[in-house]
Amino acid sequence: MKKIVILLVSAMLALSLAGCGKYVSSYKALGFVHSNKSDSAYMSFASFEGRMVFRLKSSGEGDLKYSARLESGSAVVYYDFYGDKQELFSISGGEGADSRGGYVEAGTVYIIVETDGGCQNGEFRFSLDE
């Protein structure tokens, strides 16, 4: 009986800890490919609408390096470091971006890509420049 109780408590604890993130991705996409490593993130799509959240781990002081292109639609990219969500850049159809910004120190950095409507043929790349 004691083993069953321990097993049930362990299962409930595991379920309660699963998916505990500050931000949640929610999107509709077509032709969507994405990658999230500890120091870089990438997304490419034929069609995307919604929010995509990436989580990076910074090991020191630096900034975010980013590049983006978008054929149509518009997107705003935010970053959150220590609970302070700030706009990193925005992009509209036909534009491109290739820059750096967003000061970070050691810790978790969230990058949030948000669209109001549908975006077409886009690509976003992010990396930590420490």
Secondary structure, 3 states (H helix, E strand, C coil): CHHHHHHHHHHHHHHHHCCCCCCCCEEEEECCEEEECCCEEEEEEEEEEEEEEEEEEECCCEEEEEEEEEEECEEEEEEEECCEEEEEEEEECCEEEEEEEEEECCEEEEEEEEECCCEEEEEEEEEEEC
